[in-house]
Amino acid sequence: MEYRKIYLATLGISFTMTKSYSSLKFILAEFFPLHRTLSSDGMDKTLDIIGSYLPETADYTIENFPPLSQAWTWKIPERYVIHEAYLETEDGEKIVDFKDNPLHIISYSLPVDKTLTWDELAPHLRFSEKRPNAIPWEFKYYERDWGFCLPKNQYDQLSREKKYRALIRSEFITEASNGLRVGVGVIHPQGGEVPEMGEFIVQSHTCHPAQANDDGSGVVCEIELARRLAEEPLPAGSMSIRFWFGPETIGTVVYLANHENLIPNLRGGMFLDSTGNQNSIALQRTRQDHHLLDRIARYVLSKRGGEFREGEFAQVAPNDERIINGPGVDVPCISLSRFPFPEYHTSDDNLDIVHEELLVEAVDVVEEIIRIYASNYIPKRTFRGPVFLSGHGLWVDWRENWALNRAIEKIMMMFEGEHSIFDIAERVNLDYWVVRDCVEKFRAKGFVRALPVPSHHVQ
């Protein structure tokens, strides 16, 4: 087995491992049951597991950000530790216990040890009306309180006459070394990083305890994507791809607030979530709404055939595109998901509702979008007059490719530094890779040079 090192950047801790996997659900099953909440031991274990599956070339790093420090307009939350949590009747009959399922506790519940009447207890109990046999997932990250979650059917059977003991032994740790953590790796194209081309960021969440589809499915799709791009790198001169894993919203805020130098280098982004349930793929468009990234995503989904849906920015399944593509950052960012699904935010969101073939289909779509977007560039001519095609080995035999033979003159006319390869492919109605291969032949002869596509490019 090949080994690799993962360095925890701010802690100086290192360890070595790399793993193979038989399926994406195999990876998901490893971290699914952990108590993964914003900053917690379960989150740390999850980030370690992710690193153990990423390719060595990703140079995966886990960064630590001290609790209670400022990140733009936000404050980093404390590390949350639960030592023990349960609800029982006054005579000792257990109702719910955190050790049986992390969803039984409202995330970031305050410590409590009280004996309560039903009227005192009831406001602290949560259940799902729509899924009466399931435990809901609820949280109180910033509006501090305490509570337990249980199935509605169990709630209905509880005696209103008895008294109950509620015990939560929780701790909010503020030591700098026990902060909020984020995992990041970068895969470069063939030949290495090309700084002027910038980076594309792919994100998924790790902070939903005992939830398989939301958000574990996005995590495993991102791992598989990284493996594919390491095994078959993007063409030389493409963007680098940054892979990000961490807690929702606050994780991205904290990461970017501490790496503002990255923002000008980001050319686009994609968020992955809820990719394994039985629903069609949904494309959530960028805030720009008709950006090049939107067009490429729609092109890939349409070319594949089959049903897909699309919606406006932050209107399908709002996630961290609100930060990446939001005020002061505004990097064009789409999301891909199969949202909605009925088991959302309950214990019914388990491994049974995640389907391997749908995970793989989602990765196939994501991979193609990124391969096109990241390898796209603006060709700028260095020649005058029409190129003597046959004299330079650039003529296309009409018997071998009639469509390209008819289009090559039009393609040459668009080497003025205004149109990207994808723009050109759209205008001549040819496959992107056919046109890119054609343009690359001109570049190899020195007749065009590659200009990066500006992040605001919308043609």
C-alpha positions as CSV (number, residue, x, y, z in Angstrom):
1,M,0.0,0.0,0.0
2,E,1.2,3.5,-0.8
3,Y,1.3,5.9,2.1
4,R,0.9,9.7,2.2
5,K,1.2,12.4,4.8
6,I,-1.6,14.7,5.9
7,Y,-0.4,17.8,7.8
8,L,-2.6,19.6,10.2
9,A,-1.3,23.1,9.3
10,T,-1.7,24.9,12.5
11,L,-1.2,22.0,14.9
12,G,1.9,20.3,13.6
13,I,0.2,16.8,13.8
14,S,1.0,14.4,11.0
15,F,0.0,10.9,10.1
16,T,0.2,8.7,7.0
17,M,-2.5,6.7,5.2
18,T,-4.2,6.2,1.9
19,K,-7.1,3.9,1.2
20,S,-8.9,2.3,-1.7
21,Y,-12.6,1.9,-1.8
22,S,-15.1,-0.5,-3.4
23,S,-17.9,2.1,-3.7
24,L,-18.7,5.6,-2.7
25,K,-21.2,4.3,-0.2
26,F,-18.4,2.4,1.4
27,I,-16.7,5.7,2.2
28,L,-20.0,7.3,3.3
29,A,-20.7,4.4,5.8
30,E,-17.4,5.1,7.5
31,F,-18.2,8.7,8.6
32,F,-22.0,8.7,8.4
33,P,-22.7,7.8,12.1
34,L,-20.3,10.3,13.6
35,H,-21.5,13.3,15.6
36,R,-20.5,15.8,13.0
37,T,-21.4,19.2,14.2
38,L,-19.7,22.6,13.5
39,S,-16.6,22.1,15.6
40,S,-16.4,18.7,17.3
41,D,-14.4,15.5,17.6
42,G,-16.8,13.9,15.0
43,M,-15.9,16.6,12.5
44,D,-12.2,16.0,13.1
45,K,-12.6,12.3,12.5
46,T,-14.6,13.0,9.4
47,L,-11.9,15.3,8.0
48,D,-9.3,12.7,8.8
49,I,-11.3,10.0,6.9
50,I,-11.7,12.3,3.9
51,G,-7.9,12.8,3.8
52,S,-7.3,9.1,3.9
53,Y,-9.1,8.6,0.6
54,L,-7.9,11.7,-1.3
55,P,-5.0,11.2,-3.8
56,E,-1.5,12.0,-2.6
57,T,-1.1,14.8,-5.2
58,A,-3.9,16.8,-3.5
59,D,-1.6,17.7,-0.6
60,Y,-4.6,17.6,1.7
61,T,-4.3,19.9,4.7
62,I,-6.5,20.4,7.7
63,E,-6.5,23.9,9.1
64,N,-7.5,25.0,12.6
65,F,-9.2,28.3,13.4
66,P,-9.4,29.4,17.0
67,P,-12.8,29.6,18.7
68,L,-14.4,33.0,19.3
69,S,-12.0,34.8,16.9
70,Q,-13.6,37.1,14.4
71,A,-14.2,36.2,10.7
72,W,-15.7,39.1,8.8
73,T,-19.0,39.7,10.5
74,W,-19.1,36.3,12.1
75,K,-17.5,34.8,15.3
76,I,-16.1,31.3,15.2
77,P,-18.1,29.0,17.5
78,E,-16.6,27.0,20.4
79,R,-15.8,23.4,20.0
80,Y,-18.8,21.4,21.2
81,V,-18.3,18.2,23.3
82,I,-21.0,16.0,24.7
83,H,-19.9,13.7,27.4
84,E,-23.4,12.3,28.2
85,A,-27.0,13.2,27.3
86,Y,-30.3,11.4,27.9
87,L,-33.9,11.9,28.9
88,E,-35.5,9.5,31.4
89,T,-38.6,9.3,33.5
90,E,-38.3,10.1,37.2
91,D,-38.2,6.4,38.0
92,G,-35.2,5.8,35.6
93,E,-36.9,4.6,32.3
94,K,-34.8,5.9,29.4
95,I,-36.6,7.8,26.8
96,V,-33.8,8.9,24.5
97,D,-30.0,8.6,24.8
98,F,-27.4,10.4,22.8
99,K,-25.1,7.4,22.7
100,D,-27.8,5.6,20.6
101,N,-28.1,8.3,18.0
102,P,-26.5,11.7,17.8
103,L,-29.7,13.2,16.5
104,H,-31.4,12.8,19.9
105,I,-29.6,16.0,21.0
106,I,-30.2,19.4,19.6
107,S,-26.8,20.4,18.4
108,Y,-25.0,22.8,20.6
109,S,-27.4,22.2,23.5
110,L,-26.5,23.9,26.8
111,P,-25.7,21.7,29.8
112,V,-28.6,20.8,32.0
113,D,-29.5,18.4,34.8
114,K,-33.1,19.0,35.9
115,T,-36.2,17.1,37.0
116,L,-39.1,18.6,35.1
117,T,-42.9,18.3,34.8
118,W,-44.3,17.6,31.4
119,D,-45.2,21.3,30.9
120,E,-41.7,22.3,31.7
121,L,-40.2,19.6,29.5
122,A,-42.4,19.8,26.4
123,P,-40.9,23.1,25.0
124,H,-37.5,21.3,24.8
125,L,-38.7,18.4,22.8
126,R,-38.6,18.3,19.0
127,F,-40.3,15.9,16.5
128,S,-41.3,15.8,12.8
129,E,-45.0,15.9,11.9
130,K,-44.2,14.8,8.4
131,R,-42.0,11.8,9.4
132,P,-43.6,10.6,12.7
133,N,-41.4,7.5,12.9
134,A,-38.2,9.5,12.4
135,I,-35.9,11.5,14.7
136,P,-35.5,15.1,13.4
137,W,-32.2,16.8,13.2
138,E,-32.2,20.2,14.9
139,F,-29.6,22.7,16.1
140,K,-29.2,25.8,18.2
141,Y,-25.7,27.0,17.1
142,Y,-26.1,30.6,18.0
143,E,-29.4,31.0,19.9
144,R,-28.3,28.9,22.8
145,D,-30.8,26.6,24.5
146,W,-31.1,22.9,25.1
147,G,-33.4,20.1,23.9
148,F,-33.9,16.5,22.7
149,C,-35.3,15.1,19.5
150,L,-37.5,12.0,19.2
151,P,-40.0,10.4,16.8
152,K,-43.5,12.0,17.0
153,N,-45.0,8.6,17.7
154,Q,-42.8,8.2,20.7
155,Y,-43.6,11.8,21.9
156,D,-47.3,11.1,21.7
157,Q,-47.0,8.1,24.0
158,L,-45.1,9.9,26.8
159,S,-47.1,10.4,30.0
160,R,-48.2,13.9,30.7
161,E,-48.4,13.0,34.4
162,K,-44.9,11.9,35.1
163,K,-41.8,13.9,35.9
164,Y,-38.7,13.6,33.7
165,R,-35.0,14.0,34.3
166,A,-33.1,15.8,31.5
167,L,-29.4,15.4,31.6
168,I,-26.9,16.9,29.2
169,R,-23.3,17.1,30.1
170,S,-21.9,19.3,27.4
171,E,-18.9,21.5,27.1
172,F,-18.0,24.5,25.0
173,I,-14.2,24.6,24.5
174,T,-12.4,27.8,23.7
175,E,-8.8,26.7,23.6
176,A,-7.1,28.0,20.4
177,S,-5.8,24.5,19.5
178,N,-9.3,23.0,19.6
179,G,-10.9,25.2,17.0
180,L,-13.1,24.9,14.0
181,R,-11.4,22.8,11.2
182,V,-11.6,22.7,7.5
183,G,-9.9,20.3,5.0
184,V,-8.5,21.5,1.7
185,G,-6.6,19.9,-1.2
186,V,-5.6,21.1,-4.6
187,I,-5.2,19.1,-7.9
188,H,-3.2,20.8,-10.6
189,P,-3.4,20.1,-14.4
190,Q,-0.8,18.3,-16.4
191,G,2.5,20.1,-16.2
192,G,1.6,21.8,-12.9
193,E,-0.1,25.0,-11.7
194,V,-0.6,27.9,-14.1
195,P,-1.2,30.9,-11.8
196,E,-2.7,33.1,-14.4
197,M,-5.5,30.6,-15.2
198,G,-6.6,30.6,-11.6
199,E,-8.5,28.0,-9.6
200,F,-12.0,26.5,-9.5
201,I,-13.3,25.6,-6.0
202,V,-15.5,22.5,-5.3
203,Q,-17.2,22.3,-1.9
204,S,-19.3,20.0,0.2
205,H,-20.4,20.0,3.9
206,T,-19.3,17.7,6.6
207,C,-21.3,19.0,9.5
208,H,-24.6,17.1,9.4
209,P,-24.6,14.4,12.1
210,A,-26.0,11.0,11.0
211,Q,-27.2,12.4,7.7
212,A,-26.2,10.3,4.6
213,N,-27.6,12.2,1.6
214,D,-27.4,15.7,3.1
215,D,-24.5,16.1,3.3
216,G,-22.4,12.9,3.1
217,S,-23.3,12.2,-0.5
218,G,-21.7,15.5,-1.7
219,V,-18.5,14.6,0.3
220,V,-18.0,11.2,-1.4
221,C,-18.7,12.6,-4.8
222,E,-16.0,15.2,-4.2
223,I,-13.5,12.5,-3.2
224,E,-14.3,10.5,-6.3
225,L,-13.9,13.7,-8.5
226,A,-10.5,14.4,-6.9
227,R,-9.4,10.8,-7.6
228,R,-10.4,11.1,-11.2
229,L,-8.7,14.4,-11.8
230,A,-5.5,13.0,-10.2
231,E,-5.6,9.8,-12.3
232,E,-6.4,11.7,-15.6
233,P,-5.2,15.3,-15.0
234,L,-6.8,18.3,-16.8
235,P,-4.9,19.4,-20.0
236,A,-1.8,21.5,-19.5
237,G,-2.6,25.1,-19.0
238,S,-6.0,24.5,-17.3
239,M,-7.2,25.8,-14.0
240,S,-6.2,24.1,-10.7
241,I,-9.1,22.6,-8.8
242,R,-9.4,23.3,-5.0
243,F,-11.3,20.7,-3.0
244,W,-12.9,22.1,0.2
245,F,-14.6,20.2,3.1
246,G,-16.0,21.8,6.2
247,P,-19.0,23.1,8.1
248,E,-21.8,24.9,6.4
249,T,-21.7,28.7,6.1
250,I,-19.4,29.4,9.0
251,G,-16.7,27.1,7.5
252,T,-16.6,29.0,4.2
253,V,-16.8,32.4,5.9
254,V,-13.9,31.5,8.2
255,Y,-11.8,30.0,5.5
256,L,-12.1,32.9,3.1
257,A,-11.7,35.5,5.8
258,N,-8.4,33.9,6.6
259,H,-7.4,33.4,3.0
260,E,-8.6,36.6,1.3
261,N,-5.6,36.4,-1.0
262,L,-7.3,33.4,-2.7
263,I,-10.4,35.3,-3.7
264,P,-9.0,37.1,-6.8
265,N,-7.6,33.8,-8.0
266,L,-10.9,32.0,-7.9
267,R,-12.5,31.7,-11.4
268,G,-15.6,29.7,-10.4
269,G,-17.1,27.3,-7.9
270,M,-19.5,24.5,-7.4
271,F,-21.3,23.1,-4.4
272,L,-22.3,19.5,-4.2
273,D,-25.0,18.1,-1.9
274,S,-27.8,15.6,-1.8
275,T,-26.6,13.7,-4.9
276,G,-27.7,10.1,-4.0
277,N,-31.4,10.2,-3.6
278,Q,-34.0,9.3,-6.3
279,N,-34.7,12.6,-7.9
280,S,-33.5,14.2,-11.1
281,I,-30.3,16.4,-11.0
282,A,-31.0,20.0,-10.2
283,L,-28.7,22.8,-11.5
284,Q,-28.8,25.9,-9.3
285,R,-27.5,28.8,-11.4
286,T,-25.0,31.4,-10.4
287,R,-26.0,34.9,-9.1
288,Q,-25.0,36.2,-12.5
289,D,-27.7,33.8,-13.8
290,H,-26.4,33.5,-17.4
291,H,-22.7,33.2,-16.7
292,L,-20.4,31.0,-18.8
293,L,-20.5,28.5,-16.0
294,D,-24.3,28.3,-16.2
295,R,-24.1,27.7,-19.9
296,I,-21.5,25.0,-19.6
297,A,-23.5,23.2,-16.9
298,R,-26.6,23.3,-19.0
299,Y,-24.7,22.1,-22.1
300,V,-23.3,19.1,-20.2
301,L,-26.7,18.2,-18.7
302,S,-28.5,18.6,-22.0
303,K,-25.9,16.6,-23.9
304,R,-26.2,13.7,-21.5
305,G,-30.0,13.4,-22.2
306,G,-32.5,12.6,-19.5
307,E,-34.4,14.8,-17.2
308,F,-32.8,17.6,-15.2
309,R,-34.1,20.7,-13.4
310,E,-32.7,24.1,-12.9
311,G,-33.4,27.1,-10.8
312,E,-32.2,30.6,-9.7
313,F,-29.3,31.3,-7.4
314,A,-29.9,30.1,-3.8
315,Q,-33.4,29.0,-4.7
316,V,-33.0,25.3,-5.2
317,A,-30.9,24.2,-2.2
318,P,-29.2,27.3,-0.7
319,N,-25.7,26.5,0.6
320,D,-22.3,28.1,0.5
321,E,-22.7,29.5,-2.9
322,R,-24.2,32.4,-0.9
323,I,-20.7,33.1,0.4
324,I,-18.6,32.2,-2.6
325,N,-20.9,34.1,-5.0
326,G,-22.0,36.6,-2.4
327,P,-21.1,40.2,-1.4
328,G,-17.5,41.0,-1.4
329,V,-16.4,37.7,-2.9
330,D,-18.8,37.2,-5.9
331,V,-17.0,34.3,-7.6
332,P,-19.6,32.7,-10.0
333,C,-20.8,29.5,-8.2
334,I,-23.4,26.9,-9.2
335,S,-24.6,23.9,-7.2
336,L,-25.7,20.5,-8.2
337,S,-28.0,18.3,-6.1
338,R,-31.1,16.1,-6.3
339,F,-32.9,18.2,-3.7
340,P,-35.6,18.0,-2.4
341,F,-36.2,14.6,-0.8
342,P,-38.7,13.7,1.8
343,E,-36.3,12.3,4.4
344,Y,-34.5,15.6,4.7
345,H,-33.1,16.5,8.2
346,T,-34.4,13.3,9.8
347,S,-33.0,9.9,10.8
348,D,-34.6,8.6,7.6
349,D,-31.8,10.3,5.7
350,N,-29.7,7.2,6.0
351,L,-27.6,4.9,3.8
352,D,-30.8,3.2,2.5
353,I,-31.9,6.2,0.5
354,V,-28.5,6.8,-1.2
355,H,-28.0,4.9,-4.5
356,E,-24.5,4.2,-5.8
357,E,-25.4,4.6,-9.4
358,L,-26.9,8.0,-8.8
359,L,-23.8,9.1,-6.9
360,V,-21.7,8.0,-9.9
361,E,-24.0,9.8,-12.3
362,A,-23.6,13.0,-10.4
363,V,-19.8,12.7,-10.4
364,D,-19.9,12.1,-14.2
365,V,-21.8,15.3,-14.7
366,V,-19.6,17.3,-12.3
367,E,-16.4,16.0,-13.9
368,E,-17.5,17.0,-17.4
369,I,-18.6,20.5,-16.3
370,I,-15.2,21.1,-14.6
371,R,-13.2,19.6,-17.4
372,I,-14.8,22.0,-19.9
373,Y,-14.8,25.1,-17.6
374,A,-11.3,24.6,-16.3
375,S,-9.7,23.8,-19.7
376,N,-11.5,26.6,-21.5
377,Y,-9.5,29.6,-22.6
378,I,-9.7,32.6,-25.0
379,P,-7.6,32.0,-28.2
380,K,-5.9,35.2,-29.4
381,R,-4.4,35.1,-33.0
382,T,-0.8,35.9,-33.7
383,F,-1.3,35.7,-37.5
384,R,-2.5,38.1,-40.2
385,G,-4.8,37.0,-43.0
386,P,-6.3,33.5,-43.3
387,V,-3.9,30.8,-42.3
388,F,-2.6,28.6,-45.1
389,L,-4.2,25.5,-43.5
390,S,-2.9,22.7,-45.8
391,G,0.6,24.3,-45.7
392,H,0.7,23.9,-42.0
393,G,-1.0,20.6,-41.5
394,L,-4.2,22.3,-40.3
395,W,-6.6,21.5,-43.1
396,V,-9.5,19.2,-42.1
397,D,-10.4,16.5,-44.7
398,W,-14.1,16.9,-45.4
399,R,-14.4,13.1,-45.9
400,E,-13.3,12.6,-42.3
401,N,-15.1,15.4,-40.5
402,W,-17.5,17.4,-42.8
403,A,-18.8,19.6,-40.0
404,L,-15.4,20.7,-38.8
405,N,-14.2,21.2,-42.4
406,R,-17.2,23.6,-43.0
407,A,-16.6,25.4,-39.6
408,I,-12.9,25.9,-39.5
409,E,-12.9,29.2,-41.4
410,K,-15.5,30.5,-38.9
411,I,-13.4,29.3,-36.0
412,M,-10.4,31.1,-37.3
413,M,-12.4,34.3,-37.6
414,M,-13.1,34.2,-33.8
415,F,-9.5,34.2,-32.7
416,E,-9.7,37.9,-31.9
417,G,-9.3,37.5,-28.1
418,E,-13.0,38.1,-27.5
419,H,-14.5,34.5,-27.6
420,S,-13.6,31.5,-25.4
421,I,-13.3,28.1,-27.0
422,F,-16.7,27.3,-25.5
423,D,-18.2,30.4,-27.0
424,I,-16.8,29.4,-30.4
425,A,-18.1,25.8,-30.1
426,E,-21.6,27.2,-29.3
427,R,-21.5,29.5,-32.3
428,V,-20.4,26.8,-34.8
429,N,-22.6,24.2,-33.1
430,L,-19.9,21.6,-32.5
431,D,-18.8,19.6,-29.5
432,Y,-16.5,21.5,-27.2
433,W,-13.7,19.0,-27.3
434,V,-13.7,18.8,-31.1
435,V,-13.3,22.6,-31.2
436,R,-10.7,22.6,-28.4
437,D,-8.6,20.0,-30.2
438,C,-8.8,22.1,-33.4
439,V,-7.7,25.3,-31.5
440,E,-4.9,23.4,-29.8
441,K,-3.5,22.5,-33.2
442,F,-3.4,26.2,-34.1
443,R,-1.7,26.9,-30.7
444,A,0.9,24.2,-31.3
445,K,1.9,26.0,-34.5
446,G,2.2,29.3,-32.7
447,F,-0.8,30.9,-34.4
448,V,-2.8,31.5,-31.3
449,R,-1.9,32.2,-27.7
450,A,-4.1,31.3,-24.7
451,L,-5.7,34.0,-22.6
452,P,-7.5,33.2,-19.3
453,V,-11.2,33.6,-19.3
454,P,-12.2,36.4,-16.9
455,S,-14.4,35.3,-14.1
456,H,-17.1,37.8,-15.2
457,H,-17.2,36.3,-18.8
458,V,-20.9,35.8,-19.8
459,Q,-21.0,35.8,-23.6
